[in-house]
Amino acid sequence: MSSKRTLFMVEVAIFAALALLLDFIPSIQMPNGGSISFAMIPIFIVAFRWGLKGGVLAGLLWGLLQLAFGPDIKTPLQAFIEYGFAFAALGVAGIFAKQVQQSMKEGKVVKRLVFITLGVFLGSALRFLAHFYAGIVFWAEFAPEDQALWLYSLIYNGSYMLPSFILSTVVVFILFIKQPKTLLRTA
């Protein structure tokens, strides 16, 4: 096995585990699932270091690790949507890995900010859509009687995903400014 492949697998595993650990650090927890935390940041770092494959794999692994801690599962489809698809979707940020890496090599800070923001937004938006859909289909009993299900799911899931997107964008950008050599993939 090549050293590059070994490094890839080790980083994916470590950053997925770090995401899980960050999820346990006290954060703003929503009453019916979801939180505003630093947990998505390791997945975005892997995505920007290793691209789509690394990001999606790290996100999927994080979702599977969460399943081991006994979340509220209603059906296998709900588990797939909220723990398989939603967390793997974060790694789609890796579509912008080449642009982020190139902007780091060139020292173009504004370009780096733009591509990090686009990547984090895309990954966060896809995760939001998964939870939004699940909120309508699987969590209807939590919606107020006088509120449309889609509106309830939009407000509930948006209330933690929007701040998580902002937090992740800011922290990932700062990390890629303060530690560019550490975060620049050289292998």
C-alpha contacts under 8 A as a table, 3 or more apart, distances in Angstrom:
res1	aa1	res2	aa2	distance
1	M	5	R	6.71
1	M	6	T	6.85
2	S	5	R	5.30
2	S	6	T	6.30
3	S	6	T	4.99
3	S	7	L	6.02
4	K	7	L	5.11
4	K	8	F	6.13
4	K	187	A	5.86
5	R	8	F	4.98
5	R	9	M	6.27
6	T	9	M	5.23
6	T	10	V	6.10
7	L	10	V	5.14
7	L	11	E	5.99
8	F	11	E	5.31
8	F	12	V	6.14
8	F	50	W	7.43
8	F	54	G	7.34
9	M	12	V	5.20
9	M	13	A	6.19
10	V	13	A	5.22
10	V	14	I	6.02
11	E	14	I	5.09
11	E	15	F	5.87
11	E	46	V	7.34
12	V	15	F	5.42
12	V	16	A	6.04
12	V	46	V	6.68
12	V	54	G	6.37
12	V	55	G	7.78
12	V	57	L	6.99
12	V	58	A	4.99
13	A	16	A	5.23
13	A	17	A	6.16
13	A	58	A	6.69
13	A	61	L	7.47
14	I	17	A	5.11
14	I	18	L	6.06
15	F	18	L	4.80
15	F	19	A	6.11
15	F	42	P	5.25
15	F	43	I	6.50
15	F	46	V	7.03
15	F	58	A	6.90
16	A	19	A	5.07
16	A	20	L	6.40
16	A	42	P	6.91
16	A	43	I	6.64
16	A	58	A	5.16
16	A	59	G	6.64
16	A	61	L	6.05
16	A	62	W	4.83
17	A	20	L	5.04
17	A	21	L	6.23
17	A	62	W	6.69
17	A	65	L	7.81
18	L	21	L	4.97
18	L	22	L	6.06
18	L	39	A	7.63
18	L	42	P	6.67
19	A	22	L	5.10
19	A	23	D	6.22
19	A	38	F	7.76
19	A	39	A	4.51
19	A	40	M	6.22
19	A	41	I	7.23
19	A	42	P	5.70
19	A	43	I	6.99
19	A	62	W	6.66
20	L	23	D	5.08
20	L	24	F	6.83
20	L	39	A	6.68
20	L	62	W	6.23
20	L	65	L	7.16
20	L	66	Q	6.96
21	L	24	F	5.31
21	L	25	I	6.88
21	L	39	A	7.62
22	L	25	I	5.23
22	L	37	S	7.31
22	L	38	F	6.07
22	L	39	A	4.82
23	D	26	P	7.81
23	D	27	S	7.88
23	D	37	S	6.58
23	D	38	F	7.18
23	D	39	A	5.11
25	I	37	S	7.99
27	S	35	S	6.79
27	S	36	I	6.13
27	S	37	S	5.43
28	I	35	S	5.47
28	I	36	I	5.15
28	I	37	S	6.85
29	Q	33	G	7.14
29	Q	34	G	6.31
29	Q	35	S	4.39
29	Q	36	I	6.63
30	M	33	G	5.32
30	M	34	G	5.39
30	M	35	S	5.46
30	M	160	Y	7.56
31	P	34	G	7.97
34	G	157	N	7.59
34	G	160	Y	6.70
35	S	160	Y	5.75
35	S	161	M	7.90
35	S	164	S	7.92
36	I	160	Y	5.37
36	I	161	M	7.19
36	I	163	P	6.50
36	I	164	S	5.21
37	S	40	M	7.58
37	S	164	S	6.42
37	S	167	L	7.95
38	F	41	I	5.76
38	F	164	S	7.56
38	F	167	L	7.35
38	F	168	S	6.73
39	A	42	P	6.75
39	A	43	I	7.99
40	M	43	I	5.48
40	M	44	F	6.54
40	M	90	L	7.67
40	M	164	S	7.92
40	M	168	S	6.75
41	I	44	F	5.18
41	I	45	I	6.26
41	I	168	S	5.56
41	I	171	V	7.48
41	I	172	V	6.45
42	P	45	I	5.01
42	P	46	V	6.29
43	I	46	V	5.22
43	I	47	A	6.14
43	I	55	G	5.90
43	I	58	A	6.00
43	I	59	G	5.88
43	I	90	L	6.94
43	I	91	G	6.36
44	F	47	A	4.87
44	F	48	F	6.13
44	F	55	G	6.68
44	F	90	L	7.09
44	F	91	G	6.45
44	F	93	A	6.59
44	F	94	G	7.52
44	F	120	V	6.82
44	F	172	V	7.48
45	I	48	F	5.23
45	I	49	R	6.10
45	I	55	G	8.00
45	I	172	V	7.04
45	I	183	L	7.61
46	V	49	R	5.00
46	V	50	W	5.71
46	V	51	G	7.36
46	V	54	G	6.05
46	V	55	G	5.35
46	V	58	A	7.18
46	V	91	G	7.90
46	V	94	G	7.91
47	A	50	W	5.40
47	A	51	G	4.79
47	A	52	L	5.95
47	A	53	K	7.68
47	A	54	G	5.68
47	A	55	G	3.78
47	A	56	V	7.39
47	A	91	G	5.41
47	A	92	V	7.29
47	A	93	A	5.93
47	A	94	G	4.14
47	A	95	I	7.93
47	A	97	A	6.55
48	F	51	G	5.60
48	F	55	G	7.56
48	F	93	A	7.09
48	F	94	G	5.23
48	F	96	F	6.83
48	F	97	A	4.22
48	F	98	K	7.64
48	F	100	V	6.63
48	F	101	Q	7.33
49	R	54	G	7.95
49	R	94	G	7.86
49	R	97	A	6.31
49	R	101	Q	7.44
49	R	183	L	6.77
49	R	184	L	6.57
49	R	185	R	5.54
50	W	53	K	6.97
50	W	54	G	5.04
50	W	55	G	6.87
50	W	94	G	7.09
50	W	97	A	6.95
50	W	185	R	7.50
51	G	54	G	5.60
51	G	55	G	6.12
51	G	91	G	7.99
51	G	93	A	7.75
51	G	94	G	4.00
51	G	95	I	6.11
51	G	96	F	7.31
51	G	97	A	5.04
51	G	98	K	7.41
52	L	55	G	5.20
52	L	56	V	5.93
52	L	91	G	6.01
52	L	92	V	5.48
52	L	93	A	6.87
52	L	94	G	4.05
52	L	95	I	5.45
52	L	97	A	7.69
53	K	56	V	5.44
53	K	57	L	6.03
53	K	91	G	7.67
53	K	94	G	7.50
54	G	57	L	5.20
54	G	58	A	6.01
54	G	91	G	7.20
54	G	94	G	7.59
55	G	58	A	5.21
55	G	59	G	6.08
55	G	88	A	7.39
55	G	90	L	7.06
55	G	91	G	3.60
55	G	92	V	6.47
55	G	93	A	7.13
55	G	94	G	5.80
56	V	59	G	5.12
56	V	60	L	6.01
56	V	87	F	7.86
56	V	88	A	4.56
56	V	89	A	6.25
56	V	90	L	6.73
56	V	91	G	4.00
56	V	92	V	6.17
56	V	94	G	7.95
57	L	60	L	5.11
57	L	61	L	6.08
57	L	88	A	6.52
57	L	91	G	7.30
58	A	61	L	5.09
58	A	62	W	6.15
58	A	88	A	7.15
58	A	91	G	7.15
59	G	62	W	5.05
59	G	63	G	6.24
59	G	87	F	4.72
59	G	88	A	4.12
59	G	89	A	7.01
59	G	90	L	6.15
59	G	91	G	5.83
60	L	63	G	5.07
60	L	64	L	6.21
60	L	83	Y	7.54
60	L	84	G	5.63
60	L	85	F	7.27
60	L	87	F	5.61
60	L	88	A	4.23
61	L	64	L	5.05
61	L	65	L	6.07
61	L	88	A	7.80
62	W	65	L	5.05
62	W	66	Q	6.26
62	W	87	F	6.90
63	G	66	Q	5.11
63	G	67	L	6.53
63	G	83	Y	4.55
63	G	84	G	5.66
63	G	86	A	7.92
63	G	87	F	5.47
63	G	88	A	7.31
64	L	67	L	5.11
64	L	68	A	6.85
64	L	83	Y	6.55
64	L	84	G	6.79
65	L	68	A	5.32
65	L	69	F	7.32
66	Q	69	F	5.48
66	Q	70	G	7.44
66	Q	71	P	7.30
66	Q	83	Y	7.42
67	L	70	G	5.64
67	L	71	P	6.12
67	L	83	Y	7.16
68	A	71	P	8.00
70	G	73	I	7.99
73	I	76	P	7.42
73	I	78	Q	6.83
73	I	79	A	5.94
74	K	78	Q	6.35
74	K	79	A	7.43
74	K	138	F	7.27
75	T	78	Q	5.18
75	T	79	A	6.36
76	P	79	A	5.03
76	P	80	F	6.16
77	L	80	F	5.06
77	L	81	I	6.16
78	Q	81	I	5.13
78	Q	82	E	5.99
78	Q	134	A	6.57
78	Q	138	F	7.03
79	A	82	E	5.35
79	A	83	Y	5.47
79	A	84	G	6.89
80	F	83	Y	5.50
80	F	84	G	4.58
80	F	85	F	6.08
81	I	84	G	5.73
81	I	85	F	4.96
81	I	86	A	5.99
81	I	130	A	6.01
81	I	131	H	7.57
81	I	134	A	7.11
82	E	85	F	6.24
82	E	86	A	5.12
82	E	87	F	7.33
82	E	130	A	6.27
82	E	131	H	6.05
82	E	134	A	7.07
83	Y	86	A	5.76
83	Y	87	F	5.88
84	G	87	F	5.95
84	G	88	A	6.07
85	F	88	A	5.17
85	F	89	A	5.80
85	F	127	R	7.63
85	F	130	A	7.14
86	A	89	A	5.22
86	A	90	L	6.97
86	A	126	L	6.83
86	A	127	R	4.33
86	A	128	F	7.46
86	A	129	L	7.99
86	A	130	A	5.41
86	A	131	H	7.05
87	F	90	L	5.45
87	F	91	G	7.59
87	F	127	R	6.37
88	A	91	G	5.63
88	A	92	V	7.58
89	A	92	V	5.41
89	A	123	G	5.63
89	A	124	S	7.86
89	A	126	L	5.79
89	A	127	R	5.84
90	L	93	A	6.22
90	L	120	V	7.58
90	L	122	L	7.60
90	L	123	G	3.85
90	L	124	S	5.95
90	L	126	L	6.98
90	L	127	R	6.26
91	G	94	G	5.71
91	G	123	G	6.16
92	V	95	I	5.86
92	V	119	G	7.30
92	V	122	L	6.97
92	V	123	G	5.44
93	A	96	F	6.07
93	A	97	A	7.46
93	A	118	L	7.58
93	A	119	G	3.91
93	A	120	V	5.71
93	A	121	F	7.77
93	A	122	L	6.05
93	A	123	G	5.15
94	G	97	A	4.88
94	G	119	G	6.77
95	I	98	K	7.63
95	I	119	G	7.09
96	F	99	Q	5.37
96	F	100	V	6.23
96	F	115	F	6.15
96	F	116	I	7.45
96	F	118	L	7.74
96	F	119	G	5.92
97	A	100	V	5.13
97	A	101	Q	6.01
98	K	101	Q	5.11
98	K	102	Q	5.94
99	Q	102	Q	5.07
99	Q	103	S	6.02
99	Q	112	R	7.48
99	Q	115	F	6.59
100	V	103	S	5.19
100	V	104	M	6.26
100	V	111	K	7.76
100	V	112	R	5.34
100	V	115	F	5.98
100	V	116	I	6.64
101	Q	104	M	5.14
101	Q	105	K	6.36
101	Q	184	L	6.34
101	Q	185	R	7.60
102	Q	105	K	5.09
102	Q	106	E	6.15
103	S	106	E	5.04
103	S	107	G	5.80
103	S	108	K	4.99
103	S	109	V	6.94
103	S	111	K	6.08
103	S	112	R	5.33
104	M	107	G	4.98
104	M	108	K	6.39
104	M	109	V	7.41
104	M	112	R	6.78
104	M	176	F	7.96
104	M	180	P	6.77
104	M	184	L	7.30
105	K	108	K	7.95
108	K	111	K	5.51
108	K	112	R	6.24
109	V	112	R	4.99
109	V	113	L	6.19
109	V	177	I	7.71
110	V	113	L	5.03
110	V	114	V	6.23
111	K	114	V	5.11
111	K	115	F	6.32
112	R	115	F	5.35
112	R	116	I	5.99
112	R	173	F	7.75
113	L	116	I	5.19
113	L	117	T	5.93
113	L	173	F	6.27
114	V	117	T	5.20
114	V	118	L	6.13
115	F	118	L	4.97
115	F	119	G	6.01
116	I	119	G	5.15
116	I	120	V	6.02
116	I	169	T	6.80
116	I	172	V	7.53
116	I	173	F	6.64
117	T	120	V	5.24
117	T	121	F	5.86
117	T	169	T	5.75
118	L	121	F	5.08
118	L	122	L	6.05
119	G	122	L	5.17
119	G	123	G	6.20
120	V	123	G	5.25
120	V	124	S	5.90
120	V	165	F	6.64
120	V	168	S	7.14
120	V	169	T	6.10
121	F	124	S	5.11
121	F	125	A	5.80
121	F	165	F	6.49
122	L	125	A	5.11
122	L	126	L	6.20
123	G	126	L	5.32
123	G	127	R	6.27
124	S	127	R	5.09
124	S	128	F	5.99
124	S	161	M	6.96
124	S	165	F	6.00
125	A	128	F	4.94
125	A	129	L	6.15
126	L	129	L	5.09
126	L	130	A	6.41
127	R	130	A	5.22
127	R	131	H	6.44
128	F	131	H	5.20
128	F	132	F	5.84
128	F	157	N	6.66
128	F	158	G	7.20
128	F	161	M	6.35
129	L	132	F	4.87
129	L	133	Y	6.05
130	A	133	Y	5.31
130	A	134	A	6.20
131	H	134	A	4.92
131	H	135	G	5.85
131	H	153	S	7.97
131	H	157	N	6.61
132	F	135	G	5.05
132	F	136	I	6.53
132	F	150	W	7.69
132	F	153	S	5.35
132	F	154	L	6.05
132	F	157	N	6.19
133	Y	136	I	5.31
133	Y	137	V	6.25
133	Y	153	S	7.72
134	A	137	V	5.07
134	A	138	F	5.32
134	A	139	W	6.82
135	G	138	F	5.66
135	G	139	W	4.83
135	G	140	A	6.58
135	G	149	L	7.81
135	G	150	W	7.86
135	G	153	S	5.06
135	G	157	N	7.88
136	I	139	W	6.14
136	I	140	A	5.80
136	I	149	L	5.52
136	I	150	W	5.82
136	I	153	S	6.02
137	V	140	A	6.59
139	W	142	F	6.05
139	W	143	A	7.68
140	A	143	A	5.52
140	A	149	L	6.39
143	A	147	Q	6.67
143	A	148	A	7.76
143	A	149	L	6.31
143	A	152	Y	5.78
143	A	153	S	7.90
144	P	147	Q	5.41
144	P	152	Y	7.70
145	E	148	A	7.97
147	Q	151	L	6.82
147	Q	152	Y	6.49
148	A	151	L	5.28
148	A	152	Y	6.27
149	L	152	Y	5.08
149	L	153	S	6.14
150	W	153	S	5.17
150	W	154	L	6.00
151	L	154	L	4.97
151	L	155	I	6.09
152	Y	155	I	5.31
152	Y	156	Y	5.93
153	S	156	Y	5.13
153	S	157	N	5.77
153	S	158	G	7.85
154	L	157	N	5.58
154	L	158	G	5.58
155	I	158	G	5.12
155	I	159	S	5.83
156	Y	159	S	5.33
156	Y	160	Y	7.31
157	N	160	Y	5.83
157	N	161	M	6.03
158	G	161	M	4.99
158	G	162	L	5.52
159	S	162	L	6.19
159	S	163	P	7.09
160	Y	163	P	5.62
160	Y	164	S	6.07
161	M	164	S	4.93
161	M	165	F	5.99
162	L	165	F	5.11
162	L	166	I	6.37
163	P	166	I	5.08
163	P	167	L	6.01
164	S	167	L	5.06
164	S	168	S	5.92
165	F	168	S	5.20
165	F	169	T	6.06
166	I	169	T	5.20
166	I	170	V	6.23
167	L	170	V	5.36
167	L	171	V	6.16
168	S	171	V	5.26
168	S	172	V	5.83
169	T	172	V	5.37
169	T	173	F	5.98
170	V	173	F	5.27
170	V	174	I	6.15
171	V	174	I	5.09
171	V	175	L	6.08
172	V	175	L	5.06
172	V	176	F	6.14
173	F	176	F	5.11
173	F	177	I	6.23
174	I	177	I	5.01
174	I	178	K	5.96
175	L	178	K	5.14
175	L	179	Q	5.58
175	L	180	P	7.38
175	L	183	L	7.95
176	F	179	Q	5.49
176	F	180	P	4.99
176	F	183	L	6.41
177	I	180	P	5.71
179	Q	182	T	5.34
179	Q	183	L	6.23
180	P	183	L	5.14
180	P	184	L	5.70
181	K	184	L	5.15
182	T	185	R	7.77
